């Protein structure tokens, strides 16, 4: 419980005050260590989607969304080529490539988020993002997989953060 409260204190001081002032009615439950992996997407006679193909920490709560999205990508790649071995293999290879391109960045982000790393730089970044509604919306869009991380974490953002730090120290 101590580590949990330390993380809340470091990342959300206002929330920490509310949590510390309240009475716990039940024990804290967690997921412990989760196996994270990316498996081969397909082979002769089989294909994997969802958690069977890749599993990442559940902190992002994207499991079923990812499964549906992968099923849609698979259907798009295979199309009506089920009965033609060559077309099926080509479609499954396209699926494997698109799955990696789409989900590997989300996988990496989930693993980073699951560390609950509150390094001074990350905390400063999150606090800066919190100063503007458009950045908060983009942050959650990245977390939800709606937009790519590079649409938030880019030169423009880092220049704005630098200008903000400079203005704060003057």
Residue frames as a rotation matrix with the C-alpha (Angstrom) as fourth column:
UNK 1
0.572 0.820 0.000 0.00
0.820 -0.572 0.000 0.00
0.000 0.000 -1.000 0.00
UNK 2
0.328 -0.527 -0.784 2.93
0.300 -0.729 0.615 2.32
-0.896 -0.437 -0.081 0.75
UNK 3
-0.729 -0.630 0.268 4.33
0.414 -0.094 0.905 2.17
-0.546 0.771 0.330 -2.80
UNK 4
-0.140 0.782 0.608 0.88
0.954 -0.059 0.295 2.81
0.267 0.621 -0.737 -4.24
UNK 5
0.754 0.461 -0.468 0.40
0.605 -0.764 0.225 5.89
-0.254 -0.453 -0.855 -2.05
UNK 6
-0.103 -0.874 -0.474 3.94
0.277 -0.483 0.830 7.12
-0.955 -0.046 0.293 -2.85
UNK 7
-0.739 -0.136 0.659 3.12
0.664 0.015 0.748 6.95
-0.111 0.991 0.079 -6.58
UNK 8
0.323 0.906 0.275 -0.18
0.895 -0.386 0.223 8.77
0.308 0.174 -0.935 -6.10
UNK 9
0.576 -0.166 -0.800 1.59
0.450 -0.753 0.480 11.44
-0.682 -0.637 -0.360 -4.01
UNK 10
-0.441 -0.886 -0.146 4.28
0.302 -0.300 0.905 11.94
-0.845 0.355 0.400 -6.67
UNK 11
-0.841 0.064 0.537 2.00
0.539 0.012 0.842 12.00
0.048 0.998 -0.045 -9.68
UNK 12
-0.135 0.873 0.469 -1.27
0.307 -0.413 0.857 13.47
0.942 0.260 -0.212 -8.40
UNK 13
-0.926 -0.357 -0.122 -0.80
0.214 -0.233 -0.949 15.41
0.310 -0.905 0.292 -5.16
UNK 14
-0.536 0.798 0.276 -4.40
-0.823 -0.566 0.037 16.67
0.186 -0.208 0.960 -5.14
UNK 15
0.350 0.630 -0.693 -5.72
-0.445 0.763 0.469 13.14
0.824 0.144 0.547 -5.47
UNK 16
-0.434 -0.590 -0.681 -3.30
0.352 0.585 -0.731 11.94
0.829 -0.557 -0.046 -2.80
UNK 17
-0.902 0.118 0.416 -4.80
-0.402 -0.584 -0.705 14.38
0.160 -0.803 0.574 -0.28
UNK 18
0.060 0.998 -0.029 -8.27
-0.957 0.066 0.283 12.97
0.284 0.011 0.959 -0.98
UNK 19
0.298 -0.003 -0.955 -7.08
-0.086 0.996 -0.030 9.35
0.951 0.091 0.296 -0.79
UNK 20
-0.692 -0.667 -0.278 -5.12
0.237 0.154 -0.959 9.95
0.682 -0.729 0.052 2.41
UNK 21
-0.780 0.438 0.446 -8.15
-0.625 -0.585 -0.518 11.62
0.034 -0.683 0.730 4.04
UNK 22
0.211 0.923 -0.323 -10.52
-0.869 0.329 0.371 8.78
0.448 0.202 0.871 3.17
UNK 23
-0.035 -0.133 0.990 -11.08
-0.717 0.694 0.068 5.40
-0.696 -0.708 -0.119 4.78
UNK 24
-0.679 -0.227 -0.698 -10.15
-0.665 0.592 0.455 2.29
0.310 0.773 -0.553 2.82
UNK 25
0.211 0.868 0.450 -13.10
-0.935 0.314 -0.166 -0.11
-0.285 -0.386 0.878 2.75
UNK 26
0.979 0.062 0.196 -11.37
-0.003 0.957 -0.289 -3.02
-0.205 0.282 0.937 1.05
UNK 27
0.174 -0.979 0.107 -7.87
0.287 0.154 0.946 -4.25
-0.942 -0.134 0.308 0.36
UNK 28
0.185 -0.244 -0.952 -6.00
-0.818 -0.575 -0.012 -2.89
-0.545 0.781 -0.306 -2.64
UNK 29
0.504 0.021 0.864 -6.04
0.296 0.935 -0.195 -5.32
-0.811 0.354 0.465 -5.55
UNK 30
0.073 -0.550 -0.832 -3.59
-0.799 -0.531 0.281 -5.38
-0.596 0.645 -0.478 -8.40
UNK 31
0.885 0.269 -0.379 -2.61
-0.461 0.615 -0.640 -7.51
0.061 0.741 0.668 -11.34
UNK 32
0.493 -0.786 0.373 0.94
0.034 0.446 0.894 -8.29
-0.869 -0.428 0.247 -10.24
UNK 33
-0.551 -0.762 -0.339 3.42
-0.398 -0.118 0.910 -9.15
-0.734 0.636 -0.238 -12.99
UNK 34
0.661 0.749 0.045 1.88
-0.263 0.288 -0.921 -9.64
-0.703 0.596 0.388 -16.42
UNK 35
-0.195 -0.692 0.695 3.45
0.569 0.497 0.655 -11.57
-0.799 0.523 0.297 -19.26
UNK 36
0.509 0.258 -0.821 4.05
-0.428 -0.752 -0.502 -9.24
-0.747 0.607 -0.272 -22.18
UNK 37
-0.403 -0.639 0.655 4.84
0.273 0.599 0.752 -10.66
-0.874 0.482 -0.067 -25.59
UNK 38
0.233 0.387 -0.892 4.54
-0.877 -0.313 -0.365 -10.38
-0.420 0.867 0.267 -29.36
UNK 39
-0.045 -0.188 0.981 4.15
0.081 0.978 0.191 -13.76
-0.996 0.088 -0.029 -31.01
UNK 40
-0.976 -0.209 0.054 4.48
0.038 0.084 0.996 -14.74
-0.213 0.974 -0.074 -34.64
UNK 41
-0.467 0.847 -0.254 1.22
-0.768 -0.531 -0.358 -13.65
-0.438 0.028 0.899 -36.26
UNK 42
0.643 0.746 -0.173 0.54
-0.714 0.502 -0.488 -16.65
-0.278 0.437 0.855 -38.46
UNK 43
-0.633 -0.739 0.233 1.69
-0.551 0.640 0.535 -19.97
-0.544 0.210 -0.812 -39.82
UNK 44
-0.801 0.328 -0.500 0.30
-0.306 0.494 0.814 -22.77
0.514 0.805 -0.295 -42.00
UNK 45
-0.278 0.813 -0.511 -3.34
0.503 0.576 0.644 -23.21
0.818 -0.078 -0.570 -41.01
UNK 46
0.264 0.393 -0.881 -3.43
0.963 -0.166 0.214 -20.65
-0.062 -0.905 -0.422 -38.18
UNK 47
-0.273 -0.304 0.913 -3.43
0.271 -0.935 -0.230 -16.93
0.923 0.185 0.337 -37.35
UNK 48
-0.285 0.107 -0.952 -3.39
0.958 0.019 -0.285 -15.15
-0.013 -0.994 -0.108 -33.99
UNK 49
-0.140 0.262 0.955 -5.32
0.148 -0.948 0.282 -12.00
0.979 0.181 0.094 -33.08
UNK 50
0.739 0.481 0.472 -5.85
-0.314 -0.374 0.873 -10.18
0.596 -0.793 -0.126 -29.80
UNK 51
0.484 -0.526 0.699 -4.11
-0.839 -0.053 0.541 -11.40
-0.248 -0.849 -0.467 -26.65
UNK 52
0.816 -0.220 0.534 -3.21
0.254 0.967 0.010 -14.68
-0.519 0.128 0.845 -28.36
UNK 53
0.636 -0.557 0.534 -0.92
0.616 -0.050 -0.786 -12.76
0.465 0.829 0.311 -30.73
UNK 54
-0.500 -0.800 0.332 0.35
0.298 -0.518 -0.802 -10.11
0.813 -0.302 0.497 -28.40
UNK 55
0.594 0.622 -0.510 -0.27
0.700 -0.088 0.708 -9.17
0.395 -0.778 -0.488 -24.82
UNK 56
-0.460 -0.686 0.563 0.74
0.193 -0.697 -0.691 -5.98
0.867 -0.209 0.453 -23.11
UNK 57
-0.905 0.077 -0.419 0.21
0.413 -0.081 -0.907 -4.76
-0.104 -0.994 0.041 -19.59
UNK 58
-0.150 0.970 0.189 -3.47
0.939 0.080 0.334 -4.04
0.309 0.228 -0.923 -19.01
UNK 59
-0.463 -0.070 -0.884 -2.80
0.594 -0.765 -0.250 -0.53
-0.658 -0.641 0.396 -17.69
UNK 60
-0.933 0.086 -0.348 -4.03
-0.292 -0.746 0.598 0.92
-0.209 0.660 0.721 -20.99
UNK 61
-0.254 0.896 0.363 -7.22
-0.030 0.368 -0.929 -1.19
-0.967 -0.246 -0.067 -21.03
UNK 62
-0.136 0.127 -0.983 -6.93
-0.926 -0.370 0.080 -1.75
-0.354 0.920 0.168 -24.79
UNK 63
-0.714 -0.307 0.629 -7.23
-0.199 0.951 0.239 -5.54
-0.671 0.046 -0.740 -24.96
UNK 64
-0.007 0.794 0.608 -10.65
0.606 0.487 -0.629 -5.97
-0.795 0.364 -0.485 -26.55
UNK 65
0.685 0.192 -0.702 -10.21
-0.313 -0.793 -0.522 -2.85
-0.657 0.578 -0.483 -28.69
UNK 66
-0.293 -0.888 -0.354 -6.93
-0.828 0.051 0.558 -4.22
-0.478 0.457 -0.750 -30.05
UNK 67
-0.624 0.097 0.775 -8.54
0.191 0.981 0.031 -7.62
-0.758 0.168 -0.631 -30.71
UNK 68
0.477 0.866 0.150 -11.38
0.440 -0.087 -0.894 -6.08
-0.761 0.492 -0.423 -32.73
UNK 69
0.556 -0.326 -0.765 -8.99
-0.644 -0.751 -0.147 -3.82
-0.526 0.574 -0.627 -34.62
UNK 70
-0.576 -0.809 0.119 -6.71
-0.582 0.508 0.635 -6.76
-0.574 0.296 -0.763 -35.44
UNK 71
-0.262 0.566 0.782 -9.67
0.492 0.775 -0.396 -8.82
-0.830 0.281 -0.482 -36.63
UNK 72
0.766 0.549 -0.334 -10.66
0.047 -0.566 -0.823 -5.96
-0.641 0.615 -0.460 -38.95
UNK 73
0.107 -0.821 -0.561 -7.08
-0.882 -0.339 0.328 -5.69
-0.459 0.460 -0.760 -40.28
UNK 74
-0.660 -0.331 0.675 -6.99
-0.121 0.933 0.340 -9.46
-0.742 0.143 -0.655 -40.82
UNK 75
0.228 0.838 0.496 -10.28
0.549 0.310 -0.776 -9.41
-0.804 0.449 -0.390 -42.74
UNK 76
0.758 0.016 -0.652 -9.05
-0.390 -0.790 -0.473 -6.51
-0.523 0.613 -0.593 -44.84
UNK 77
-0.195 -0.955 -0.223 -5.74
-0.850 0.051 0.524 -8.24
-0.489 0.292 -0.822 -45.64
UNK 78
-0.722 -0.068 0.688 -7.15
0.083 0.979 0.185 -11.67
-0.687 0.191 -0.702 -46.42
UNK 79
-0.415 0.644 -0.642 -10.36
-0.867 -0.493 0.066 -10.55
-0.274 0.585 0.764 -48.10
UNK 80
0.682 0.731 0.028 -11.80
-0.666 0.637 -0.388 -13.27
-0.301 0.246 0.921 -50.29
UNK 81
0.086 -0.774 -0.628 -8.45
-0.831 0.292 -0.474 -15.08
0.550 0.563 -0.618 -50.61
UNK 82
0.166 0.006 0.986 -9.24
-0.854 0.500 0.141 -17.89
-0.492 -0.866 0.088 -48.16
UNK 83
0.746 0.259 0.614 -9.42
-0.029 0.933 -0.358 -20.58
-0.666 0.249 0.703 -50.84
UNK 84
0.810 -0.583 0.065 -6.30
0.066 -0.020 -0.998 -19.54
0.582 0.813 0.022 -52.75
UNK 85
0.638 -0.573 -0.514 -3.14
0.762 0.373 0.530 -20.59
-0.112 -0.730 0.674 -50.86
UNK 86
-0.367 -0.828 0.425 -0.94
0.865 -0.471 -0.171 -17.97
0.342 0.305 0.889 -52.52
UNK 87
-0.100 0.416 0.904 -3.36
0.004 -0.908 0.419 -15.09
0.995 0.046 0.090 -51.91
UNK 88
0.871 0.435 -0.226 -3.99
0.185 0.135 0.973 -16.31
0.454 -0.890 0.037 -48.36
UNK 89
0.278 -0.858 -0.432 -0.27
0.956 0.205 0.208 -16.43
-0.090 -0.471 0.878 -47.53
UNK 90
-0.537 -0.456 0.710 0.27
0.585 -0.808 -0.075 -12.98
0.608 0.375 0.700 -49.03
UNK 91
0.266 0.751 0.605 -2.71
-0.081 -0.608 0.790 -11.61
0.960 -0.259 -0.101 -47.08
UNK 92
0.867 0.018 -0.498 -1.51
0.465 0.329 0.822 -13.16
0.179 -0.944 0.277 -43.83
UNK 93
-0.180 -0.981 -0.074 1.95
0.981 -0.173 -0.091 -11.68
0.077 -0.089 0.993 -44.38
UNK 94
-0.367 0.144 0.919 0.37
0.181 -0.958 0.222 -8.25
0.912 0.248 0.326 -44.95
UNK 95
0.731 0.682 0.028 -1.60
0.048 -0.092 0.995 -8.75
0.680 -0.726 -0.100 -41.72
UNK 96
0.501 -0.614 -0.610 1.58
0.866 0.350 0.358 -9.60
-0.007 -0.707 0.707 -39.81
UNK 97
-0.529 -0.752 0.393 3.34
0.773 -0.618 -0.142 -6.49
0.350 0.228 0.909 -41.13
UNK 98
-0.133 0.570 0.811 0.40
-0.062 -0.821 0.568 -4.19
0.989 0.025 0.144 -40.45
UNK 99
0.794 0.410 -0.448 -0.07
0.368 0.262 0.892 -5.67
0.484 -0.873 0.057 -36.96
UNK 100
0.030 -0.876 -0.481 3.55
0.998 -0.004 0.069 -4.92
-0.062 -0.482 0.874 -36.06
UNK 101
-0.658 -0.306 0.688 3.41
0.477 -0.877 0.065 -1.41
0.583 0.371 0.722 -37.54
UNK 102
0.105 0.826 0.554 0.16
-0.134 -0.540 0.831 -0.58
0.986 -0.161 0.054 -35.74
UNK 103
0.869 0.479 -0.126 0.57
0.006 0.245 0.970 -2.30
0.495 -0.843 0.210 -32.39
UNK 104
0.122 -0.890 -0.438 4.30
0.858 0.317 -0.404 -2.31
0.498 -0.327 0.803 -31.59
UNK 105
-0.611 -0.343 0.714 4.30
0.015 -0.906 -0.423 1.40
0.792 -0.247 0.559 -30.65
UNK 106
0.327 0.808 0.490 1.21
-0.628 -0.201 0.751 0.88
0.706 -0.554 0.442 -28.46
UNK 107
0.722 -0.164 -0.673 2.90
0.428 0.869 0.248 -2.15
0.544 -0.467 0.697 -26.90
UNK 108
-0.346 -0.937 -0.040 6.00
0.684 -0.223 -0.695 -0.12
0.642 -0.268 0.718 -26.03
UNK 109
-0.422 0.255 0.870 3.88
-0.416 -0.907 0.064 2.71
0.805 -0.335 0.489 -24.59
UNK 110
0.687 0.725 -0.051 1.91
-0.322 0.366 0.873 0.29
0.651 -0.583 0.485 -22.40
UNK 111
0.436 -0.599 -0.671 5.08
0.758 0.647 -0.085 -1.24
0.485 -0.471 0.736 -21.02
UNK 112
-0.626 -0.641 0.445 6.48
0.333 -0.735 -0.590 2.21
0.705 -0.221 0.673 -20.29
UNK 113
-0.042 0.705 0.707 3.26
-0.610 -0.579 0.541 3.29
0.791 -0.409 0.455 -18.57
UNK 114
0.752 0.400 -0.524 3.23
0.058 0.752 0.657 0.09
0.657 -0.524 0.542 -16.52
UNK 115
-0.218 -0.898 -0.382 6.59
0.668 0.148 -0.729 0.94
0.711 -0.414 0.568 -14.97
UNK 116
0.793 0.569 -0.217 4.89
0.575 -0.584 0.573 3.88
0.199 -0.580 -0.790 -13.26
UNK 117
-0.276 -0.961 -0.008 8.16
0.954 -0.273 -0.128 5.73
0.120 -0.043 0.992 -13.85
UNK 118
0.853 0.520 -0.047 7.85
0.520 -0.838 0.163 9.17
0.046 -0.163 -0.986 -12.34
UNK 119
-0.221 -0.975 0.028 11.25
0.975 -0.220 0.037 10.49
-0.030 0.035 0.999 -13.35
UNK 120
-0.249 0.097 -0.964 11.54
0.329 -0.927 -0.178 14.25
-0.911 -0.362 0.199 -12.97
UNK 121
-0.926 -0.122 -0.357 11.50
-0.273 -0.436 0.857 14.70
-0.261 0.891 0.371 -16.76
UNK 122
-0.695 0.718 -0.037 8.38
0.501 0.520 0.691 12.57
0.516 0.462 -0.722 -17.26
UNK 123
-0.093 0.659 -0.746 6.62
0.938 -0.194 -0.289 14.31
-0.335 -0.727 -0.600 -14.38
UNK 124
-0.513 -0.154 -0.844 7.53
0.010 -0.985 0.174 17.73
-0.858 0.081 0.507 -15.82
UNK 125
-0.983 0.166 -0.083 6.22
-0.078 0.034 0.996 16.63
0.169 0.985 -0.021 -19.22
UNK 126
-0.404 0.884 -0.236 2.92
0.828 0.463 0.316 15.42
0.389 -0.068 -0.919 -17.77
UNK 127
-0.104 0.341 -0.934 2.52
0.706 -0.636 -0.311 18.61
-0.700 -0.692 -0.174 -15.73
UNK 128
-0.793 -0.192 -0.578 3.16
-0.223 -0.792 0.568 20.72
-0.567 0.579 0.585 -18.82
UNK 129
-0.854 0.520 0.033 0.65
0.273 0.393 0.878 18.72
0.443 0.758 -0.478 -20.85
UNK 130
-0.228 0.796 -0.560 -1.87
0.974 0.178 -0.142 19.38
-0.013 -0.578 -0.816 -18.10
UNK 131
-0.582 -0.042 -0.812 -1.60
0.266 -0.954 -0.141 23.15
-0.769 -0.298 0.566 -18.69
UNK 132
-0.624 0.347 -0.700 -3.46
-0.746 -0.530 0.402 22.99
-0.232 0.774 0.590 -22.00
UNK 133
0.188 0.838 0.513 -6.69
-0.500 0.531 -0.684 21.22
-0.846 -0.128 0.518 -22.79
UNK 134
0.719 0.083 -0.690 -5.66
-0.687 0.240 -0.686 20.45
0.109 0.967 0.230 -26.39
UNK 135
-0.328 -0.908 -0.259 -2.51
-0.770 0.416 -0.483 18.70
0.547 0.041 -0.836 -25.13
UNK 136
-0.523 0.245 0.816 -4.48
-0.603 0.571 -0.557 16.72
-0.602 -0.784 -0.151 -22.55
UNK 137
0.587 0.809 -0.029 -6.86
-0.551 0.373 -0.747 15.59
-0.593 0.455 0.664 -25.31
UNK 138
0.456 -0.494 -0.740 -3.94
-0.725 0.277 -0.631 14.58
0.517 0.824 -0.231 -27.53
UNK 139
-0.595 -0.674 0.437 -2.28
-0.800 0.442 -0.406 12.75
0.080 -0.592 -0.802 -24.62
UNK 140
-0.192 0.602 0.776 -5.38
-0.429 0.659 -0.617 10.63
-0.883 -0.451 0.132 -24.08
UNK 141
0.767 0.406 -0.497 -5.80
-0.607 0.206 -0.768 10.15
-0.209 0.890 0.404 -27.84
UNK 142
-0.116 -0.884 -0.452 -2.25
-0.823 0.341 -0.455 8.75
0.556 0.319 -0.767 -27.93
UNK 143
-0.692 -0.146 0.707 -3.00
-0.638 0.580 -0.506 6.54
-0.336 -0.801 -0.495 -24.92
UNK 144
0.218 0.885 0.412 -6.15
-0.379 0.466 -0.799 5.26
-0.899 0.018 0.437 -26.61
UNK 145
-0.474 -0.489 0.732 -4.31
0.446 0.584 0.678 4.57
-0.759 0.648 -0.059 -29.86
UNK 146
0.627 0.776 0.067 -6.40
0.496 -0.332 -0.802 7.09
-0.600 0.536 -0.593 -31.80
UNK 147
0.885 -0.456 -0.091 -3.37
-0.384 -0.607 -0.696 9.09
0.262 0.651 -0.712 -32.90
UNK 148
0.477 -0.801 -0.362 0.30
0.599 0.598 -0.533 8.20
0.643 0.038 0.765 -33.06
UNK 149
0.478 -0.356 -0.803 2.67
0.784 -0.239 0.572 9.28
-0.396 -0.903 0.165 -30.30
UNK 150
-0.580 -0.787 0.212 4.65
0.794 -0.488 0.362 11.43
-0.182 0.379 0.908 -32.74
UNK 151
-0.081 0.628 0.774 1.54
0.538 -0.626 0.564 13.60
0.839 0.462 -0.287 -33.15
UNK 152
0.949 0.308 -0.065 1.99
0.211 -0.470 0.857 14.67
0.233 -0.827 -0.511 -29.54
UNK 153
0.549 -0.819 -0.167 5.64
0.228 -0.046 0.973 14.12
-0.804 -0.572 0.162 -28.68
UNK 154
0.515 -0.336 0.789 7.29
0.830 -0.035 -0.557 16.21
0.214 0.941 0.261 -31.38
UNK 155
-0.532 -0.829 0.174 9.62
0.776 -0.559 -0.292 19.19
0.339 -0.020 0.941 -31.81
UNK 156
-0.192 0.545 0.816 6.75
-0.057 -0.836 0.546 21.64
0.980 0.059 0.192 -31.40
UNK 157
0.812 0.516 -0.271 5.80
0.197 0.194 0.961 20.20
0.549 -0.834 0.056 -28.00
UNK 158
0.295 -0.776 -0.558 9.39
0.955 0.232 0.182 20.16
-0.012 -0.587 0.810 -26.77
UNK 159
-0.610 -0.440 0.659 9.92
0.497 -0.860 -0.114 23.76
0.617 0.258 0.743 -27.94
UNK 160
0.254 0.789 0.560 6.76
-0.167 -0.534 0.829 24.81
0.953 -0.304 -0.004 -26.06
UNK 161
0.807 -0.006 -0.591 7.99
0.534 0.436 0.725 23.00
0.253 -0.900 0.355 -22.94
UNK 162
-0.217 -0.970 -0.109 11.36
0.964 -0.195 -0.183 24.70
0.156 -0.144 0.977 -23.20
UNK 163
-0.472 0.125 0.873 9.74
0.119 -0.972 0.204 28.14
0.874 0.200 0.444 -23.61
UNK 164
0.634 0.772 0.047 7.48
-0.016 -0.047 0.999 27.39
0.773 -0.634 -0.017 -20.64
UNK 165
0.510 -0.537 -0.672 10.46
0.857 0.377 0.350 26.41
0.066 -0.754 0.653 -18.46
UNK 166
-0.535 -0.748 0.391 12.36
0.735 -0.641 -0.221 29.54
0.416 0.170 0.893 -19.55
UNK 167
-0.123 0.588 0.800 9.40
-0.119 -0.809 0.576 31.79
0.985 -0.024 0.169 -18.74
UNK 168
0.796 0.483 -0.365 8.93
0.238 0.304 0.922 30.09
0.557 -0.821 0.127 -15.35
UNK 169
0.226 -0.795 -0.563 12.54
0.974 0.173 0.146 30.73
-0.019 -0.581 0.814 -14.32
UNK 170
-0.542 -0.430 0.723 12.50
0.522 -0.846 -0.112 34.45
0.659 0.317 0.682 -15.23
